[in-house]
Amino acid sequence: MIIKILGSGCKKCISLTENTQAALANLGREAQVIKITDFAEIAAHGVMSTPALVIDDKLVSVGKVLTVDEVEKLLSA
């Protein structure tokens, strides 16, 4: 599983990264978590508002910091 966090590295992006890592730990799952800060690459995903979350090349969240529970639900789907 590959998870991408798209954003500039702001506080919201950091929070989403932490919540994603906590969700993975809670579920006992491993994934490659990649932080994407290049605006051209972010735009290539069709994202205009960050942070955004991409799971296995599927854009699942844009413009908000998901809670640990919300990330767990997305990972379990």
PDB file as gemmi writes it, atoms N, CA and C in Angstrom:
CRYST1    1.000    1.000    1.000  90.00  90.00  90.00 P 1                      
ATOM      1  N   MET A   1       0.844  -1.173   0.000  1.00  0.00           N  
ATOM      2  CA  MET A   1       0.000   0.000   0.000  1.00  0.00           C  
ATOM      3  C   MET A   1       0.891   1.239   0.000  1.00  0.00           C  
ATOM      4  N   ILE A   2       0.512   2.184  -0.849  1.00  0.00           N  
ATOM      5  CA  ILE A   2       1.241   3.449  -0.918  1.00  0.00           C  
ATOM      6  C   ILE A   2       0.270   4.575  -0.586  1.00  0.00           C  
ATOM      7  N   ILE A   3       0.649   5.376   0.396  1.00  0.00           N  
ATOM      8  CA  ILE A   3      -0.164   6.500   0.822  1.00  0.00           C  
ATOM      9  C   ILE A   3       0.631   7.771   0.565  1.00  0.00           C  
ATOM     10  N   LYS A   4      -0.027   8.737  -0.093  1.00  0.00           N  
ATOM     11  CA  LYS A   4       0.626  10.014  -0.370  1.00  0.00           C  
ATOM     12  C   LYS A   4      -0.105  11.109   0.387  1.00  0.00           C  
ATOM     13  N   ILE A   5       0.662  11.940   1.066  1.00  0.00           N  
ATOM     14  CA  ILE A   5       0.144  13.140   1.716  1.00  0.00           C  
ATOM     15  C   ILE A   5       0.565  14.305   0.829  1.00  0.00           C  
ATOM     16  N   LEU A   6      -0.406  15.006   0.267  1.00  0.00           N  
ATOM     17  CA  LEU A   6      -0.113  16.114  -0.629  1.00  0.00           C  
ATOM     18  C   LEU A   6      -0.278  17.433   0.114  1.00  0.00           C  
ATOM     19  N   GLY A   7       0.756  18.243   0.113  1.00  0.00           N  
ATOM     20  CA  GLY A   7       0.677  19.535   0.781  1.00  0.00           C  
ATOM     21  C   GLY A   7       2.029  20.204   0.877  1.00  0.00           C  
ATOM     22  N   SER A   8       2.003  21.437   1.335  1.00  0.00           N  
ATOM     23  CA  SER A   8       3.210  22.260   1.379  1.00  0.00           C  
ATOM     24  C   SER A   8       4.118  21.960   2.565  1.00  0.00           C  
ATOM     25  N   GLY A   9       3.628  21.150   3.506  1.00  0.00           N  
ATOM     26  CA  GLY A   9       4.390  20.903   4.724  1.00  0.00           C  
ATOM     27  C   GLY A   9       3.902  21.759   5.874  1.00  0.00           C  
ATOM     28  N   CYS A  10       2.708  22.329   5.708  1.00  0.00           N  
ATOM     29  CA  CYS A  10       2.123  23.191   6.741  1.00  0.00           C  
ATOM     30  C   CYS A  10       1.653  22.360   7.938  1.00  0.00           C  
ATOM     31  N   LYS A  11       1.171  23.053   8.956  1.00  0.00           N  
ATOM     32  CA  LYS A  11       0.719  22.382  10.174  1.00  0.00           C  
ATOM     33  C   LYS A  11      -0.385  21.365   9.884  1.00  0.00           C  
ATOM     34  N   LYS A  12      -1.313  21.705   8.999  1.00  0.00           N  
ATOM     35  CA  LYS A  12      -2.399  20.783   8.655  1.00  0.00           C  
ATOM     36  C   LYS A  12      -1.864  19.538   7.964  1.00  0.00           C  
ATOM     37  N   CYS A  13      -0.884  19.724   7.106  1.00  0.00           N  
ATOM     38  CA  CYS A  13      -0.281  18.588   6.396  1.00  0.00           C  
ATOM     39  C   CYS A  13       0.442  17.666   7.382  1.00  0.00           C  
ATOM     40  N   ILE A  14       1.123  18.255   8.322  1.00  0.00           N  
ATOM     41  CA  ILE A  14       1.831  17.480   9.348  1.00  0.00           C  
ATOM     42  C   ILE A  14       0.824  16.708  10.202  1.00  0.00           C  
ATOM     43  N   SER A  15      -0.279  17.354  10.558  1.00  0.00           N  
ATOM     44  CA  SER A  15      -1.313  16.683  11.359  1.00  0.00           C  
ATOM     45  C   SER A  15      -1.911  15.500  10.605  1.00  0.00           C  
ATOM     46  N   LEU A  16      -2.171  15.683   9.296  1.00  0.00           N  
ATOM     47  CA  LEU A  16      -2.719  14.588   8.500  1.00  0.00           C  
ATOM     48  C   LEU A  16      -1.728  13.432   8.431  1.00  0.00           C  
ATOM     49  N   THR A  17      -0.457  13.743   8.297  1.00  0.00           N  
ATOM     50  CA  THR A  17       0.572  12.694   8.270  1.00  0.00           C  
ATOM     51  C   THR A  17       0.595  11.935   9.594  1.00  0.00           C  
ATOM     52  N   GLU A  18       0.569  12.653  10.696  1.00  0.00           N  
ATOM     53  CA  GLU A  18       0.579  12.009  12.021  1.00  0.00           C  
ATOM     54  C   GLU A  18      -0.668  11.143  12.220  1.00  0.00           C  
ATOM     55  N   ASN A  19      -1.828  11.653  11.826  1.00  0.00           N  
ATOM     56  CA  ASN A  19      -3.068  10.893  11.978  1.00  0.00           C  
ATOM     57  C   ASN A  19      -3.066   9.641  11.105  1.00  0.00           C  
ATOM     58  N   THR A  20      -2.496   9.752   9.915  1.00  0.00           N  
ATOM     59  CA  THR A  20      -2.399   8.596   9.017  1.00  0.00           C  
ATOM     60  C   THR A  20      -1.481   7.534   9.609  1.00  0.00           C  
ATOM     61  N   GLN A  21      -0.346   7.948  10.146  1.00  0.00           N  
ATOM     62  CA  GLN A  21       0.580   6.994  10.754  1.00  0.00           C  
ATOM     63  C   GLN A  21      -0.035   6.340  11.987  1.00  0.00           C  
ATOM     64  N   ALA A  22      -0.808   7.108  12.778  1.00  0.00           N  
ATOM     65  CA  ALA A  22      -1.481   6.552  13.948  1.00  0.00           C  
ATOM     66  C   ALA A  22      -2.539   5.539  13.525  1.00  0.00           C  
ATOM     67  N   ALA A  23      -3.274   5.838  12.462  1.00  0.00           N  
ATOM     68  CA  ALA A  23      -4.302   4.919  11.966  1.00  0.00           C  
ATOM     69  C   ALA A  23      -3.673   3.614  11.500  1.00  0.00           C  
ATOM     70  N   LEU A  24      -2.563   3.713  10.797  1.00  0.00           N  
ATOM     71  CA  LEU A  24      -1.857   2.504  10.351  1.00  0.00           C  
ATOM     72  C   LEU A  24      -1.418   1.671  11.550  1.00  0.00           C  
ATOM     73  N   ALA A  25      -0.877   2.325  12.565  1.00  0.00           N  
ATOM     74  CA  ALA A  25      -0.418   1.624  13.768  1.00  0.00           C  
ATOM     75  C   ALA A  25      -1.601   0.962  14.478  1.00  0.00           C  
ATOM     76  N   ASN A  26      -2.723   1.681  14.602  1.00  0.00           N  
ATOM     77  CA  ASN A  26      -3.904   1.128  15.266  1.00  0.00           C  
ATOM     78  C   ASN A  26      -4.433  -0.114  14.551  1.00  0.00           C  
ATOM     79  N   LEU A  27      -4.336  -0.101  13.223  1.00  0.00           N  
ATOM     80  CA  LEU A  27      -4.831  -1.228  12.434  1.00  0.00           C  
ATOM     81  C   LEU A  27      -3.790  -2.336  12.285  1.00  0.00           C  
ATOM     82  N   GLY A  28      -2.572  -2.064  12.735  1.00  0.00           N  
ATOM     83  CA  GLY A  28      -1.502  -3.052  12.602  1.00  0.00           C  
ATOM     84  C   GLY A  28      -1.093  -3.259  11.154  1.00  0.00           C  
ATOM     85  N   ARG A  29      -1.211  -2.218  10.357  1.00  0.00           N  
ATOM     86  CA  ARG A  29      -0.873  -2.311   8.938  1.00  0.00           C  
ATOM     87  C   ARG A  29       0.359  -1.478   8.632  1.00  0.00           C  
ATOM     88  N   GLU A  30       1.027  -1.876   7.571  1.00  0.00           N  
ATOM     89  CA  GLU A  30       2.194  -1.131   7.126  1.00  0.00           C  
ATOM     90  C   GLU A  30       1.919  -0.573   5.748  1.00  0.00           C  
ATOM     91  N   ALA A  31       2.457   0.590   5.492  1.00  0.00           N  
ATOM     92  CA  ALA A  31       2.324   1.222   4.187  1.00  0.00           C  
ATOM     93  C   ALA A  31       3.492   2.164   3.986  1.00  0.00           C  
ATOM     94  N   GLN A  32       3.773   2.424   2.740  1.00  0.00           N  
ATOM     95  CA  GLN A  32       4.781   3.418   2.410  1.00  0.00           C  
ATOM     96  C   GLN A  32       4.069   4.766   2.402  1.00  0.00           C  
ATOM     97  N   VAL A  33       4.470   5.676   3.298  1.00  0.00           N  
ATOM     98  CA  VAL A  33       3.862   7.004   3.384  1.00  0.00           C  
ATOM     99  C   VAL A  33       4.821   8.000   2.745  1.00  0.00           C  
ATOM    100  N   ILE A  34       4.328   8.655   1.693  1.00  0.00           N  
ATOM    101  CA  ILE A  34       5.152   9.591   0.930  1.00  0.00           C  
ATOM    102  C   ILE A  34       4.557  10.986   1.073  1.00  0.00           C  
ATOM    103  N   LYS A  35       5.399  11.947   1.402  1.00  0.00           N  
ATOM    104  CA  LYS A  35       4.966  13.341   1.479  1.00  0.00           C  
ATOM    105  C   LYS A  35       5.308  14.016   0.159  1.00  0.00           C  
ATOM    106  N   ILE A  36       4.292  14.560  -0.493  1.00  0.00           N  
ATOM    107  CA  ILE A  36       4.478  15.245  -1.772  1.00  0.00           C  
ATOM    108  C   ILE A  36       4.316  16.742  -1.532  1.00  0.00           C  
ATOM    109  N   THR A  37       5.383  17.512  -1.771  1.00  0.00           N  
ATOM    110  CA  THR A  37       5.334  18.954  -1.559  1.00  0.00           C  
ATOM    111  C   THR A  37       5.481  19.735  -2.860  1.00  0.00           C  
ATOM    112  N   ASP A  38       5.778  19.047  -3.956  1.00  0.00           N  
ATOM    113  CA  ASP A  38       5.944  19.698  -5.248  1.00  0.00           C  
ATOM    114  C   ASP A  38       4.569  20.086  -5.805  1.00  0.00           C  
ATOM    115  N   PHE A  39       4.358  21.393  -6.003  1.00  0.00           N  
ATOM    116  CA  PHE A  39       3.042  21.874  -6.414  1.00  0.00           C  
ATOM    117  C   PHE A  39       2.614  21.347  -7.779  1.00  0.00           C  
ATOM    118  N   ALA A  40       3.559  21.110  -8.675  1.00  0.00           N  
ATOM    119  CA  ALA A  40       3.214  20.551  -9.988  1.00  0.00           C  
ATOM    120  C   ALA A  40       2.663  19.135  -9.823  1.00  0.00           C  
ATOM    121  N   GLU A  41       3.282  18.356  -8.965  1.00  0.00           N  
ATOM    122  CA  GLU A  41       2.815  16.987  -8.731  1.00  0.00           C  
ATOM    123  C   GLU A  41       1.475  16.982  -7.999  1.00  0.00           C  
ATOM    124  N   ILE A  42       1.299  17.923  -7.065  1.00  0.00           N  
ATOM    125  CA  ILE A  42       0.018  18.041  -6.354  1.00  0.00           C  
ATOM    126  C   ILE A  42      -1.084  18.388  -7.354  1.00  0.00           C  
ATOM    127  N   ALA A  43      -0.822  19.345  -8.227  1.00  0.00           N  
ATOM    128  CA  ALA A  43      -1.796  19.757  -9.235  1.00  0.00           C  
ATOM    129  C   ALA A  43      -2.093  18.627 -10.218  1.00  0.00           C  
ATOM    130  N   ALA A  44      -1.095  17.781 -10.483  1.00  0.00           N  
ATOM    131  CA  ALA A  44      -1.294  16.652 -11.392  1.00  0.00           C  
ATOM    132  C   ALA A  44      -2.336  15.672 -10.849  1.00  0.00           C  
ATOM    133  N   HIS A  45      -2.523  15.664  -9.534  1.00  0.00           N  
ATOM    134  CA  HIS A  45      -3.563  14.835  -8.920  1.00  0.00           C  
ATOM    135  C   HIS A  45      -4.918  15.536  -8.942  1.00  0.00           C  
ATOM    136  N   GLY A  46      -4.967  16.759  -9.486  1.00  0.00           N  
ATOM    137  CA  GLY A  46      -6.206  17.513  -9.541  1.00  0.00           C  
ATOM    138  C   GLY A  46      -6.541  18.210  -8.235  1.00  0.00           C  
ATOM    139  N   VAL A  47      -5.537  18.364  -7.377  1.00  0.00           N  
ATOM    140  CA  VAL A  47      -5.747  18.947  -6.053  1.00  0.00           C  
ATOM    141  C   VAL A  47      -5.428  20.438  -6.088  1.00  0.00           C  
ATOM    142  N   MET A  48      -6.384  21.242  -5.643  1.00  0.00           N  
ATOM    143  CA  MET A  48      -6.178  22.683  -5.555  1.00  0.00           C  
ATOM    144  C   MET A  48      -6.219  23.171  -4.105  1.00  0.00           C  
ATOM    145  N   SER A  49      -6.585  22.291  -3.184  1.00  0.00           N  
ATOM    146  CA  SER A  49      -6.672  22.639  -1.771  1.00  0.00           C  
ATOM    147  C   SER A  49      -6.003  21.528  -0.963  1.00  0.00           C  
ATOM    148  N   THR A  50      -5.067  21.908  -0.121  1.00  0.00           N  
ATOM    149  CA  THR A  50      -4.339  20.914   0.668  1.00  0.00           C  
ATOM    150  C   THR A  50      -4.728  21.039   2.134  1.00  0.00           C  
ATOM    151  N   PRO A  51      -4.480  20.024   2.938  1.00  0.00           N  
ATOM    152  CA  PRO A  51      -3.824  18.769   2.592  1.00  0.00           C  
ATOM    153  C   PRO A  51      -4.767  17.829   1.844  1.00  0.00           C  
ATOM    154  N   ALA A  52      -4.166  16.889   1.147  1.00  0.00           N  
ATOM    155  CA  ALA A  52      -4.933  15.868   0.442  1.00  0.00           C  
ATOM    156  C   ALA A  52      -4.314  14.509   0.738  1.00  0.00           C  
ATOM    157  N   LEU A  53      -5.151  13.481   0.648  1.00  0.00           N  
ATOM    158  CA  LEU A  53      -4.712  12.118   0.944  1.00  0.00           C  
ATOM    159  C   LEU A  53      -5.007  11.232  -0.249  1.00  0.00           C  
ATOM    160  N   VAL A  54      -3.979  10.498  -0.687  1.00  0.00           N  
ATOM    161  CA  VAL A  54      -4.103   9.568  -1.807  1.00  0.00           C  
ATOM    162  C   VAL A  54      -3.709   8.189  -1.296  1.00  0.00           C  
ATOM    163  N   ILE A  55      -4.597   7.223  -1.485  1.00  0.00           N  
ATOM    164  CA  ILE A  55      -4.312   5.837  -1.093  1.00  0.00           C  
ATOM    165  C   ILE A  55      -4.295   4.990  -2.353  1.00  0.00           C  
ATOM    166  N   ASP A  56      -3.156   4.365  -2.626  1.00  0.00           N  
ATOM    167  CA  ASP A  56      -2.974   3.544  -3.828  1.00  0.00           C  
ATOM    168  C   ASP A  56      -3.490   4.257  -5.081  1.00  0.00           C  
ATOM    169  N   ASP A  57      -3.025   5.477  -5.280  1.00  0.00           N  
ATOM    170  CA  ASP A  57      -3.340   6.312  -6.445  1.00  0.00           C  
ATOM    171  C   ASP A  57      -4.800   6.725  -6.541  1.00  0.00           C  
ATOM    172  N   LYS A  58      -5.574   6.573  -5.458  1.00  0.00           N  
ATOM    173  CA  LYS A  58      -6.964   7.034  -5.433  1.00  0.00           C  
ATOM    174  C   LYS A  58      -7.060   8.214  -4.469  1.00  0.00           C  
ATOM    175  N   LEU A  59      -7.474   9.362  -4.981  1.00  0.00           N  
ATOM    176  CA  LEU A  59      -7.647  10.560  -4.159  1.00  0.00           C  
ATOM    177  C   LEU A  59      -8.865  10.360  -3.269  1.00  0.00           C  
ATOM    178  N   VAL A  60      -8.660  10.374  -1.938  1.00  0.00           N  
ATOM    179  CA  VAL A  60      -9.757  10.083  -1.004  1.00  0.00           C  
ATOM    180  C   VAL A  60     -10.144  11.267  -0.131  1.00  0.00           C  
ATOM    181  N   SER A  61      -9.310  12.292  -0.052  1.00  0.00           N  
ATOM    182  CA  SER A  61      -9.638  13.455   0.772  1.00  0.00           C  
ATOM    183  C   SER A  61      -8.874  14.669   0.271  1.00  0.00           C  
ATOM    184  N   VAL A  62      -9.588  15.818   0.264  1.00  0.00           N  
ATOM    185  CA  VAL A  62      -8.977  17.070  -0.180  1.00  0.00           C  
ATOM    186  C   VAL A  62      -9.394  18.189   0.758  1.00  0.00           C  
ATOM    187  N   GLY A  63      -8.421  18.975   1.211  1.00  0.00           N  
ATOM    188  CA  GLY A  63      -8.712  20.214   1.907  1.00  0.00           C  
ATOM    189  C   GLY A  63      -9.096  20.099   3.360  1.00  0.00           C  
ATOM    190  N   LYS A  64      -8.888  18.939   3.974  1.00  0.00           N  
ATOM    191  CA  LYS A  64      -9.195  18.840   5.398  1.00  0.00           C  
ATOM    192  C   LYS A  64      -8.263  17.857   6.086  1.00  0.00           C  
ATOM    193  N   VAL A  65      -8.122  18.051   7.398  1.00  0.00           N  
ATOM    194  CA  VAL A  65      -7.321  17.139   8.203  1.00  0.00           C  
ATOM    195  C   VAL A  65      -8.260  16.060   8.717  1.00  0.00           C  
ATOM    196  N   LEU A  66      -8.065  14.848   8.220  1.00  0.00           N  
ATOM    197  CA  LEU A  66      -8.879  13.725   8.678  1.00  0.00           C  
ATOM    198  C   LEU A  66      -8.455  13.301  10.075  1.00  0.00           C  
ATOM    199  N   THR A  67      -9.425  12.848  10.866  1.00  0.00           N  
ATOM    200  CA  THR A  67      -9.099  12.303  12.180  1.00  0.00           C  
ATOM    201  C   THR A  67      -8.516  10.909  12.001  1.00  0.00           C  
ATOM    202  N   VAL A  68      -7.946  10.376  13.065  1.00  0.00           N  
ATOM    203  CA  VAL A  68      -7.414   9.015  13.031  1.00  0.00           C  
ATOM    204  C   VAL A  68      -8.531   8.043  12.647  1.00  0.00           C  
ATOM    205  N   ASP A  69      -9.720   8.200  13.240  1.00  0.00           N  
ATOM    206  CA  ASP A  69     -10.848   7.323  12.935  1.00  0.00           C  
ATOM    207  C   ASP A  69     -11.240   7.394  11.464  1.00  0.00           C  
ATOM    208  N   GLU A  70     -11.258   8.584  10.910  1.00  0.00           N  
ATOM    209  CA  GLU A  70     -11.622   8.740   9.493  1.00  0.00           C  
ATOM    210  C   GLU A  70     -10.603   8.055   8.585  1.00  0.00           C  
ATOM    211  N   VAL A  71      -9.334   8.171   8.909  1.00  0.00           N  
ATOM    212  CA  VAL A  71      -8.297   7.516   8.112  1.00  0.00           C  
ATOM    213  C   VAL A  71      -8.423   5.997   8.238  1.00  0.00           C  
ATOM    214  N   GLU A  72      -8.699   5.512   9.447  1.00  0.00           N  
ATOM    215  CA  GLU A  72      -8.877   4.069   9.643  1.00  0.00           C  
ATOM    216  C   GLU A  72     -10.003   3.535   8.763  1.00  0.00           C  
ATOM    217  N   LYS A  73     -11.105   4.262   8.685  1.00  0.00           N  
ATOM    218  CA  LYS A  73     -12.238   3.833   7.859  1.00  0.00           C  
ATOM    219  C   LYS A  73     -11.834   3.758   6.393  1.00  0.00           C  
ATOM    220  N   LEU A  74     -11.080   4.749   5.928  1.00  0.00           N  
ATOM    221  CA  LEU A  74     -10.627   4.742   4.529  1.00  0.00           C  
ATOM    222  C   LEU A  74      -9.667   3.582   4.258  1.00  0.00           C  
ATOM    223  N   LEU A  75      -8.812   3.295   5.211  1.00  0.00           N  
ATOM    224  CA  LEU A  75      -7.848   2.209   5.043  1.00  0.00           C  
ATOM    225  C   LEU A  75      -8.517   0.844   5.092  1.00  0.00           C  
ATOM    226  N   SER A  76      -9.633   0.757   5.777  1.00  0.00           N  
ATOM    227  CA  SER A  76     -10.345  -0.516   5.932  1.00  0.00           C  
ATOM    228  C   SER A  76     -11.335  -0.763   4.803  1.00  0.00           C  
ATOM    229  N   ALA A  77     -11.594   0.256   4.002  1.00  0.00           N  
ATOM    230  CA  ALA A  77     -12.591   0.123   2.930  1.00  0.00           C  
ATOM    231  C   ALA A  77     -12.084  -0.735   1.778  1.00  0.00           C  
TER     232      ALA A  77                                                      
END                                                                             
